[in-house]
Amino acid sequence: MGRRSAVGAARSVVTDVDLRAAARLCERDPVASVLAASRIESLLAGGGTRGGSALWGVEREGRLEALCWAGANLVPVCSPEDAAALDAFAATALRQGRRCSSIVGEAGAVLGLWERLSASWGPAREVRADQPSLAISAPPAVEPDPQVRLTAPDELGVLLPACVEMFVEEVGYSPLTGAPGAYEARVRSLVRDRRSYLRMMHGDLGPEVAFKAELGAVTRAVAQVQGVWVAPSLRGRGLAAPGMAAVVAAALAATPTVSLYVNRYNERALATYRRVGFEQVGTYATVLF
């Protein structure tokens, strides 16, 4: 049944989706869909009207009911009970071959998609099936750190090593092993777009990053914090909660809700975020290749 169902369902996948319809679909659950919605809204802001080959949709009776962003990450936006949509996205992904470094998003949809892809795309390097999705829409419950601020463009040289160290610690390999210059360009763009925050310290070898975080995905409704990191030598000194509070306060000045997702086993991080005022609103999952 699986293969026939998937192939048949694939006929219902449309590409070059209307971006306004896609944005409306994401509004059903802004926190769960922020990774896809941020890309869709960016295209709309640039004057685009259609999603191109990177945006797959499933329509029923002329209405967009599910979508999947297919870029560096594969991000399904659909009900985990929508088996036909997951079949369709899986069939399209299998036909194209794996081009993404991860599948990420709402846990039910991600794990449902991975169940359909794992026989051909597996084994994954890691499956993180339980990542609490947290959000805050009120002022932080702890005092923001006044030394946390936007990263200045001329601080890229000291920021980049901290970003690389964070990435290696979180994912297990260096982001510099990919396309030459791609990771540095991403970090540079976050600084340029005023979405990179840090607290500096003066170490033995000069200025160093003590705390950092980025607004990695931003929409009209949600700013998702990513890349939270405290220098290893400074952990346990109470920098994380005030630092996060500063980032939340800054983000809430422009966006109604701030969100993030974290691995369930990272109890220290979960405790920090809850202290700041974050509450769980859902669950993410990530399949890493």
KEMAR-484520 format. One record per residue: x, y, z of N, C-alpha, C in turn; residue number from 1; residue in three letters. Coordinates in steps of 0.001 Angstrom, whole numbers. Atoms other than C-alpha are relative to their C-alpha. Layout:
N
((X,Y,Z),(X,Y,Z),(X,Y,Z),NUM,"ALA")
...
***
This chain:
289
((821,-1202,0),(0,0,0),(858,1256,0),1,"MET")
((-790,-1209,-190),(2764,2440,1024),(469,621,-1289),2,"GLY")
((-561,-583,1201),(4431,2840,-2329),(-1080,501,-941),3,"ARG")
((1070,-427,901),(1250,2972,-4376),(-670,1266,527),4,"ARG")
((631,-1167,-605),(-309,5438,-1934),(862,1239,-193),5,"SER")
((-885,-1151,107),(2747,7684,-1993),(66,510,-1425),6,"ALA")
((-86,-434,1392),(3034,7703,-5759),(-1282,676,-436),7,"VAL")
((1267,-617,359),(-649,8415,-6164),(-160,1360,632),8,"GLY")
((152,-1270,-704),(-577,11137,-3528),(894,1065,-588),9,"ALA")
((-933,-983,532),(2401,12782,-5210),(-636,853,-1089),10,"ALA")
((651,-780,1047),(97,13883,-8025),(-706,1225,562),11,"ARG")
((680,-1136,-589),(-1578,16230,-5547),(968,1085,460),12,"SER")
((-978,-1019,-382),(1673,18070,-4800),(98,1034,-1106),13,"VAL")
((-214,-1084,947),(1904,21446,-6460),(1216,782,448),14,"VAL")
((-1111,-887,-299),(5017,23579,-6662),(-364,1390,-519),15,"THR")
((284,-1385,370),(5230,27293,-7279),(-1294,470,675),16,"ASP")
((1192,-295,-788),(2648,27770,-4512),(-180,1505,162),17,"VAL")
((306,-1397,-274),(916,31116,-4025),(505,352,1400),18,"ASP")
((-629,-334,-1274),(2941,32780,-1262),(-993,550,1025),19,"LEU")
((978,-543,-955),(-28,34594,256),(-822,-1115,619),20,"ARG")
((725,1151,-551),(-1929,31333,632),(879,-768,971),21,"ALA")
((-928,693,-885),(1168,29749,2169),(143,742,1325),22,"ALA")
((-113,-796,-1224),(1505,32602,4657),(-1246,-160,868),23,"ALA")
((1242,181,-766),(-2148,32223,5664),(-34,-1370,673),24,"ARG")
((-38,1334,-587),(-1656,28499,6235),(903,-18,1233),25,"LEU")
((-930,-42,-1124),(1318,29196,8513),(-593,738,1199),26,"CYS")
((607,-762,-1095),(-813,31595,10557),(-848,-868,923),27,"GLU")
((794,891,-857),(-2790,28620,11906),(772,-359,1274),28,"ARG")
((-849,283,-1165),(144,27848,14238),(1332,700,-231),29,"ASP")
((-1193,-793,344),(2750,30628,13999),(1295,-518,613),30,"PRO")
((-1225,486,-639),(5218,29067,16466),(475,-1285,-670),31,"VAL")
((-385,1265,624),(5163,25598,14904),(518,194,-1417),32,"ALA")
((-333,-173,1422),(5511,26969,11360),(1014,1097,-259),33,"SER")
((-824,-1196,175),(7977,29821,11962),(1170,-222,-960),34,"VAL")
((-1152,232,870),(10874,28160,10098),(-385,132,-1472),35,"LEU")
((472,-142,1380),(8866,27890,6873),(-543,1401,-246),36,"ALA")
((634,-1311,178),(6931,31127,7419),(1019,1107,-184),37,"ALA")
((-1014,-1044,135),(10116,33181,7778),(522,76,-1430),38,"SER")
((-465,17,1390),(11238,32111,4306),(-1091,497,-944),39,"ARG")
((1122,-443,832),(7796,32663,2819),(-173,1510,92),40,"ILE")
((161,-1445,-174),(7497,36156,4296),(1169,772,-607),41,"GLU")
((-1151,-654,632),(11008,36987,3088),(-204,125,-1505),42,"SER")
((289,-56,1436),(9982,36124,-473),(-1075,1039,-302),43,"LEU")
((1058,-993,185),(6826,38202,-126),(546,1415,142),44,"LEU")
((-575,-1325,-223),(8825,41152,1225),(857,431,-1181),45,"ALA")
((-807,-303,1171),(11057,40914,-1838),(-818,176,-1265),46,"GLY")
((862,-196,1154),(8056,41262,-4140),(-443,-1271,-680),47,"GLY")
((390,1262,609),(7579,37575,-4850),(-1470,-306,208),48,"GLY")
((1393,438,-125),(4179,36027,-5402),(-130,-1519,-29),49,"THR")
((40,1450,99),(5021,32355,-6059),(1231,-590,671),50,"ARG")
((-1064,596,-786),(7164,29950,-4073),(1090,-700,-773),51,"GLY")
((-1003,706,777),(9028,28251,-6896),(115,-1456,412),52,"GLY")
((-159,1435,-218),(10401,24728,-6667),(288,-348,1456),53,"SER")
((-329,276,-1403),(11357,25100,-2973),(-1227,-91,890),54,"ALA")
((1211,26,-818),(7746,25262,-1795),(-998,-978,-610),55,"LEU")
((940,1020,452),(5563,22176,-2134),(-1323,187,734),56,"TRP")
((1303,-151,-630),(1842,22326,-1472),(-936,-1137,-336),57,"GLY")
((1095,934,248),(-1153,20035,-1189),(-1291,797,79),58,"VAL")
((1259,-737,64),(-4454,21554,-2261),(-1172,-970,-50),59,"GLU")
((1242,758,62),(-7955,20238,-1736),(-1130,971,-303),60,"ARG")
((1093,-861,451),(-10902,21788,-3553),(484,1444,-168),61,"GLU")
((-545,-1315,307),(-8667,24666,-4591),(581,750,1182),62,"GLY")
((-497,-653,-1212),(-7509,25426,-1039),(1290,-672,453),63,"ARG")
((-1259,536,-489),(-3956,25017,213),(-192,-535,1419),64,"LEU")
((228,635,-1292),(-4091,22564,3135),(1272,-479,678),65,"GLU")
((-1267,442,-587),(-442,21551,3670),(1123,503,-888),66,"ALA")
((-1142,-439,798),(2984,22721,2598),(1278,-558,610),67,"LEU")
((-1313,447,-456),(6627,21766,2878),(1045,892,-646),68,"CYS")
((-1109,-791,523),(9594,24084,2532),(1170,-936,-260),69,"TRP")
((-1063,921,393),(12364,22235,675),(1235,796,-393),70,"ALA")
((-1240,-728,233),(15603,24140,1051),(1145,-745,665),71,"GLY")
((-1087,644,-733),(18703,23495,3142),(-561,-935,1065),72,"ALA")
((744,870,-903),(16215,22037,5619),(-1343,-337,-630),73,"ASN")
((1335,392,442),(13024,20132,4842),(-943,269,1165),74,"LEU")
((861,-462,-1090),(10233,21750,6877),(-1467,-246,-363),75,"VAL")
((1418,249,293),(6759,20173,6713),(-903,851,884),76,"PRO")
((1013,-747,-747),(3778,22297,7762),(-1335,-644,-324),77,"VAL")
((1265,698,217),(772,20024,8068),(-368,-742,1267),78,"CYS")
((424,810,-1131),(-1253,18048,10551),(702,-1351,-65),79,"SER")
((-617,1330,16),(533,14851,11606),(-985,-1101,-372),80,"PRO")
((1020,974,400),(-2768,13087,10902),(-305,43,-1493),81,"GLU")
((258,-129,1434),(-2741,14212,7262),(915,-951,-768),82,"ASP")
((-842,1025,613),(-1348,10970,5884),(199,238,-1493),83,"ALA")
((-117,-224,1443),(-2064,11916,2273),(1039,1073,-308),84,"ALA")
((-986,-1052,223),(-17,15110,2542),(1403,-521,274),85,"ALA")
((-1322,549,-307),(2883,13298,4209),(439,-995,-1063),86,"LEU")
((-313,894,1118),(2705,10604,1526),(479,797,-1207),87,"ASP")
((-322,-815,1166),(2811,13296,-1139),(1373,651,142),88,"ALA")
((-1297,-634,-212),(5756,15146,386),(1126,-1029,-53),89,"PHE")
((-1018,1048,24),(7662,11889,883),(291,-454,-1423),90,"ALA")
((-194,437,1382),(7114,10816,-2712),(776,1040,-797),91,"ALA")
((-724,-1054,695),(8304,14181,-3996),(1456,36,441),92,"THR")
((-1367,2,-512),(11366,14082,-1744),(793,-1190,-528),93,"ALA")
((-680,1180,524),(12214,10546,-2856),(329,158,-1472),94,"LEU")
((-237,-199,1422),(11888,11509,-6487),(1175,939,-244),95,"ARG")
((-1075,-976,179),(14259,14450,-6080),(1320,-479,589),96,"GLN")
((-1205,382,-713),(16726,12737,-3752),(269,980,1136),97,"GLY")
((-229,-851,-1163),(17995,14120,-475),(938,1149,-339),98,"ARG")
((-787,-1209,210),(19228,17687,-797),(151,815,1281),99,"ARG")
((48,-772,-1246),(18695,18831,2795),(967,-580,1029),100,"CYS")
((-857,449,-1093),(20874,18643,5902),(-815,-459,1195),101,"SER")
((856,438,-1100),(17899,18039,8199),(-1458,74,-411),102,"SER")
((1460,-183,24),(14153,17602,8517),(-357,561,1361),103,"ILE")
((243,-659,-1282),(12851,19931,11207),(-1355,682,0),104,"VAL")
((1290,-656,-141),(9584,21318,12513),(-835,-694,1058),105,"GLY")
((911,617,-956),(6522,20174,14439),(225,-1508,13),106,"GLU")
((-489,1367,-148),(7330,16732,15815),(-831,-1023,-757),107,"ALA")
((830,1000,657),(4344,14784,14499),(206,-43,-1501),108,"GLY")
((-192,-53,1449),(4808,15968,10923),(1401,-456,-392),109,"ALA")
((-1377,392,317),(8606,15559,10970),(186,-1504,121),110,"VAL")
((-190,1431,-205),(8519,12049,12399),(-845,-828,-963),111,"LEU")
((806,682,1002),(5685,11056,10083),(668,3,-1365),112,"GLY")
((-716,-83,1273),(7688,12262,7093),(1229,-902,20),113,"LEU")
((-1199,835,-100),(10832,10529,8322),(-348,-1486,-64),114,"TRP")
((431,1399,85),(8931,7251,8738),(-136,-442,-1450),115,"GLU")
((187,315,1417),(8178,7401,5023),(1305,74,-788),116,"ARG")
((-1246,-212,735),(11718,8415,4006),(1158,-859,498),117,"LEU")
((-1163,607,-650),(13952,6453,6372),(559,-1197,-750),118,"SER")
((-505,1187,702),(14157,3264,4293),(928,386,-1141),119,"ALA")
((-831,-437,1120),(15669,5232,1395),(1070,1005,409),120,"SER")
((-932,-1053,-402),(17357,8154,3154),(833,-372,1218),121,"TRP")
((-689,335,-1234),(18478,6424,6321),(1327,-680,-241),122,"GLY")
((340,-437,-1358),(20214,5934,8525),(330,1479,195),123,"PRO")
((-302,-1377,-360),(20085,9441,9938),(1184,17,958),124,"ALA")
((-1076,-147,-967),(23064,10710,11887),(-561,65,1413),125,"ARG")
((656,-72,-1303),(20683,11503,14744),(-1454,403,-213),126,"GLU")
((1403,-389,-15),(16931,11729,15357),(-312,559,1376),127,"VAL")
((365,-650,-1259),(15931,14218,18054),(-1517,142,-2),128,"ARG")
((1451,152,142),(12319,13232,18529),(-805,819,990),129,"ALA")
((747,-683,-1064),(11416,15273,21609),(716,1297,364),130,"ASP")
((-586,-1314,-224),(12345,18956,21530),(-1109,978,392),131,"GLN")
((1053,-922,-419),(10015,21113,23636),(89,1339,-740),132,"PRO")
((113,-1305,651),(8849,24193,21722),(-558,972,1024),133,"SER")
((341,-937,-1064),(8711,27129,24133),(-279,1376,-587),134,"LEU")
((334,-1340,483),(7264,30616,23754),(-260,930,1178),135,"ALA")
((270,-1040,-984),(6915,33871,25665),(-549,1217,-738),136,"ILE")
((604,-1191,613),(4720,36870,24863),(-89,1164,977),137,"SER")
((9,-1036,-1028),(5106,38865,28095),(1435,385,327),138,"ALA")
((-1363,-367,-383),(8114,40746,29483),(672,-1119,784),139,"PRO")
((-694,1092,-700),(10788,38373,30816),(-128,116,1508),140,"PRO")
((202,59,-1447),(10508,37282,34437),(1275,284,784),141,"ALA")
((-1246,-372,-661),(14161,38071,35198),(523,1281,-632),142,"VAL")
((-531,-1270,477),(16072,41318,34803),(950,-236,-1179),143,"GLU")
((-899,166,1138),(17715,41610,31361),(1426,463,314),144,"PRO")
((-1404,-373,-142),(21501,41772,31256),(262,1259,-830),145,"ASP")
((-208,-1233,763),(22317,45382,30263),(1217,-46,-912),146,"PRO")
((-1195,93,839),(25608,44238,28697),(-244,-820,-1268),147,"GLN")
((344,719,1235),(23847,42076,26081),(-557,1004,-992),148,"VAL")
((337,-1011,1009),(23486,44087,22884),(117,-603,-1389),149,"ARG")
((-178,415,1385),(23351,43856,19123),(1486,-100,-341),150,"LEU")
((-1375,160,452),(26551,42601,17514),(336,1074,-1035),151,"THR")
((-455,-1001,965),(28479,45320,15678),(643,-696,-1200),152,"ALA")
((-579,639,1183),(29586,44553,12103),(1489,-299,123),153,"PRO")
((-1439,232,-99),(33262,44886,13023),(364,-1048,1058),154,"ASP")
((-249,1060,-977),(32861,42165,15679),(-168,-1398,-585),155,"GLU")
((200,1303,632),(32301,39378,13153),(1178,-930,273),156,"LEU")
((-1181,831,-200),(35871,38153,13622),(47,-692,1348),157,"GLY")
((25,626,-1313),(35346,37485,17316),(-1277,-809,208),158,"VAL")
((1253,738,-109),(31741,36293,16927),(77,-1352,-702),159,"LEU")
((20,1225,804),(32374,33664,14245),(582,-1206,735),160,"LEU")
((-503,1179,-727),(34611,31386,16390),(-976,-493,1068),161,"PRO")
((991,417,-997),(31935,31392,19125),(-1152,-731,-670),162,"ALA")
((1082,670,737),(29261,30477,16559),(422,-1399,-431),163,"CYS")
((-494,1311,427),(31407,27637,15224),(76,-949,1191),164,"VAL")
((-98,843,-1196),(32079,26338,18741),(-1375,-458,458),165,"GLU")
((1368,366,-363),(28362,26435,19529),(-531,-1079,-927),166,"MET")
((512,937,998),(27518,24585,16304),(608,-1386,209),167,"PHE")
((-664,1293,-204),(30095,21852,16916),(-535,-677,1251),168,"VAL")
((510,549,-1249),(28871,21397,20480),(-1429,-523,-150),169,"GLU")
((1413,360,145),(25223,21218,19398),(-228,-1093,-1028),170,"GLU")
((302,888,1133),(25404,19301,16110),(1031,-1109,-163),171,"VAL")
((-989,1067,40),(28671,17387,16302),(1039,90,-1098),172,"GLY")
((-1018,-194,1029),(30645,18673,13332),(110,1487,-293),173,"TYR")
((-218,-1415,271),(32043,21975,12109),(-836,462,-1185),174,"SER")
((766,-529,1136),(29782,24115,9920),(899,512,-1118),175,"PRO")
((-930,-499,1015),(32880,25229,8052),(383,-1078,-1004),176,"LEU")
((-322,1084,933),(33138,21826,6355),(-938,-29,-1197),177,"THR")
((951,-34,1108),(30212,22635,4055),(484,876,-1137),178,"GLY")
((-346,-884,1115),(30110,25010,1100),(879,1129,503),179,"ALA")
((-940,-1027,-466),(33030,27425,1400),(-683,1359,200),180,"PRO")
((520,-1337,-273),(31977,30673,3035),(-1460,62,356),181,"GLY")
((1454,-40,-209),(28320,29652,3490),(-354,324,1448),182,"ALA")
((342,-237,-1407),(28302,29577,7286),(386,1417,413),183,"TYR")
((-404,-1375,-316),(30248,32812,7609),(-985,998,-590),184,"GLU")
((977,-903,627),(27799,34443,5187),(-1291,33,806),185,"ALA")
((1211,53,-833),(24889,33280,7366),(185,831,1262),186,"ARG")
((-272,-769,-1218),(26477,34723,10520),(53,1482,-327),187,"VAL")
((-110,-1395,412),(27299,37939,8670),(-1375,610,-281),188,"ARG")
((1333,-517,331),(23708,38282,7436),(-814,266,1263),189,"SER")
((720,-220,-1255),(22327,37920,10974),(490,1270,692),190,"LEU")
((-544,-1242,-572),(24645,40680,12169),(-530,1198,-784),191,"VAL")
((457,-1105,860),(23710,42885,9217),(-1478,307,226),192,"ARG")
((1445,-173,-169),(19988,42336,9812),(-406,298,1444),193,"ASP")
((245,-361,-1402),(20320,43224,13526),(-777,-1094,727),194,"ARG")
((623,1160,-636),(19380,39743,14664),(1006,-819,797),195,"ARG")
((-1057,666,-757),(22630,38809,16439),(292,797,1268),196,"SER")
((-217,-647,-1292),(23122,39560,20144),(1172,-669,721),197,"TYR")
((-1112,555,-759),(26155,39140,22377),(315,833,1230),198,"LEU")
((-663,-694,-1106),(27888,40054,25595),(1481,-296,-129),199,"ARG")
((-1439,161,160),(31613,40622,25303),(687,-91,1354),200,"MET")
((-879,44,-1162),(34345,39882,27810),(1422,240,-484),201,"MET")
((-1405,-186,358),(38045,40648,27874),(798,-1155,577),202,"HIS")
((-782,1157,-405),(40097,37468,27981),(1483,264,-104),203,"GLY")
((-1453,-127,38),(43809,36834,28073),(508,395,-1383),204,"ASP")
((-445,-264,1369),(44024,37095,24284),(-772,1139,-651),205,"LEU")
((774,-1109,549),(41703,40089,23877),(-1486,-225,145),206,"GLY")
((1458,118,-118),(37940,40472,23372),(-486,-1404,-369),207,"PRO")
((622,1301,248),(35903,37246,23559),(-1491,102,260),208,"GLU")
((1446,40,-205),(32219,36365,23458),(-300,-778,1274),209,"VAL")
((424,683,-1220),(30744,35519,26866),(-1357,-669,-186),210,"ALA")
((1355,499,259),(27129,35018,25715),(-395,456,-1380),211,"PHE")
((513,-397,1303),(25464,35026,22322),(-1308,-726,-288),212,"LYS")
((1230,618,497),(22143,34266,20667),(-420,750,-1250),213,"ALA")
((491,-623,1227),(20490,34969,17334),(-1507,-191,-134),214,"GLU")
((1377,188,437),(16971,35501,16068),(86,-664,-1367),215,"LEU")
((-293,744,1213),(17350,32773,13489),(-1129,-41,-1002),216,"GLY")
((1162,-10,889),(13810,32871,12066),(-980,1030,546),217,"ALA")
((853,-1103,-445),(11585,35949,12212),(-1154,178,-976),218,"VAL")
((1190,-313,789),(8024,36526,11000),(-713,1178,658),219,"THR")
((781,-1074,-619),(5402,39142,11716),(-516,-399,1374),220,"ARG")
((613,481,-1231),(4135,36965,14563),(987,-559,1018),221,"ALA")
((-901,746,-877),(7157,35147,15984),(1456,296,-363),222,"VAL")
((-1452,-14,183),(10904,35569,16479),(551,-1225,716),223,"ALA")
((-537,1218,-606),(12627,32219,17063),(1471,186,326),224,"GLN")
((-1383,-117,-454),(15821,32342,19107),(741,-1297,-312),225,"VAL")
((-847,1148,303),(18604,30046,17945),(1429,322,455),226,"GLN")
((-1417,-210,-245),(22284,29556,18701),(355,565,1358),227,"GLY")
((-302,-505,-1345),(22149,30301,22432),(1269,-691,516),228,"VAL")
((-1296,567,-401),(25645,29845,23869),(643,868,1060),229,"TRP")
((-819,-666,-1017),(27660,30733,26956),(1387,-611,-72),230,"VAL")
((-1373,503,37),(31443,30446,26897),(196,-1054,1082),231,"ALA")
((-141,1088,-971),(32373,27158,28625),(629,423,1322),232,"PRO")
((-685,-416,-1230),(34653,28882,31129),(-878,849,905),233,"SER")
((874,-889,-767),(31764,31102,32277),(-1328,-657,368),234,"LEU")
((1261,672,-305),(29009,28525,32637),(-151,-206,1503),235,"ARG")
((266,127,-1423),(27345,28276,36005),(102,1304,757),236,"GLY")
((-139,-1304,-658),(27793,31980,36722),(-1238,888,-179),237,"ARG")
((1234,-754,90),(24252,33044,35928),(-99,957,-1164),238,"GLY")
((58,-885,1168),(24827,34627,32517),(-1171,-323,-923),239,"LEU")
((951,427,1026),(22286,32619,30517),(-1378,636,166),240,"ALA")
((1365,-516,-187),(18972,33728,32081),(-85,1503,-250),241,"ALA")
((56,-1433,319),(19697,37501,32106),(302,284,-1471),242,"PRO")
((-294,-186,1420),(21201,37176,28623),(-1206,-283,-860),243,"GLY")
((1211,323,744),(18109,35441,27297),(-1082,1048,233),244,"MET")
((996,-1025,-293),(15931,38006,29055),(247,1248,-839),245,"ALA")
((-322,-1170,822),(17766,40773,27194),(-402,-216,-1450),246,"ALA")
((376,310,1387),(17227,39052,23850),(-1523,9,-135),247,"VAL")
((1463,22,36),(13541,38449,24636),(-559,1416,28),248,"VAL")
((501,-1374,-105),(12988,42068,25674),(202,761,-1298),249,"ALA")
((-268,-693,1261),(14619,43343,22491),(-915,-509,-1105),250,"ALA")
((831,571,1057),(12680,40939,20256),(-1461,385,155),251,"ALA")
((1404,-323,-231),(9334,41679,21902),(-331,1447,-342),252,"LEU")
((250,-1379,415),(9747,45328,20999),(-489,65,-1441),253,"ALA")
((391,-6,1408),(9116,44313,17394),(-896,-1169,-399),254,"ALA")
((711,1226,346),(7410,40893,17488),(-864,-447,1179),255,"THR")
((886,351,-1124),(4424,39647,19554),(478,-1163,854),256,"PRO")
((-371,1220,-707),(5974,36308,20516),(1441,-374,-313),257,"THR")
((-1353,529,167),(9473,34923,21045),(-53,-1493,305),258,"VAL")
((37,1449,-195),(10013,31174,20714),(1397,-584,-126),259,"SER")
((-1215,785,204),(12748,28548,20737),(-360,-1457,198),260,"LEU")
((198,1409,-307),(13087,24788,20846),(1314,-570,507),261,"TYR")
((-1175,502,-714),(15479,22703,22923),(-171,-1492,221),262,"VAL")
((76,1436,-245),(16328,19053,23447),(-525,-292,1408),263,"ASN")
((611,341,-1285),(14308,17437,26241),(1050,-328,1054),264,"ARG")
((-1004,419,-979),(17455,16054,27864),(845,1159,523),265,"TYR")
((-801,-1149,-435),(18995,19518,28201),(-731,699,1151),266,"ASN")
((785,-471,-1134),(17512,20054,31640),(459,1374,489),267,"GLU")
((-486,-1300,-454),(19756,22993,32507),(-554,1116,-875),268,"ARG")
((538,-1022,900),(18678,24930,29419),(-1495,188,211),269,"ALA")
((1440,-90,-234),(15014,24096,30002),(-302,798,1266),270,"LEU")
((214,-726,-1253),(15253,25367,33577),(276,1489,-176),271,"ALA")
((-329,-1407,248),(16886,28580,32380),(-1117,701,-749),272,"THR")
((1039,-624,810),(14233,29260,29762),(-1294,167,793),273,"TYR")
((1209,-117,-821),(11415,28571,32188),(148,1104,1036),274,"ARG")
((-243,-1086,-947),(13002,30927,34678),(-233,1358,-661),275,"ARG")
((199,-1244,740),(12944,33643,32016),(-1486,269,-235),276,"VAL")
((1435,-160,225),(9221,33000,31494),(-548,-770,-1180),277,"GLY")
((470,823,1116),(9044,30637,28525),(-888,-1128,513),278,"PHE")
((872,1132,-296),(6269,28035,28527),(-91,-894,-1231),279,"GLU")
((78,929,1134),(5948,24908,26395),(-1345,141,-702),280,"GLN")
((1214,-135,800),(3442,25309,23561),(-116,-1110,-1044),281,"VAL")
((21,1070,986),(4303,22273,21440),(1285,-797,82),282,"GLY")
((-1212,817,46),(7047,19844,20464),(536,-15,-1430),283,"THR")
((-694,106,1271),(9567,19960,17645),(720,-1350,-73),284,"TYR")
((-910,1131,198),(11659,17149,16183),(962,379,-1113),285,"ALA")
((-1013,-260,1024),(14838,17209,14109),(646,-1304,-396),286,"THR")
((-737,1127,546),(16309,14531,11870),(1251,564,-663),287,"VAL")
((-1273,-541,488),(20000,15259,11238),(695,-1009,-907),288,"LEU")
((-731,876,935),(21951,13863,8265),(1496,305,30),289,"PHE")
***
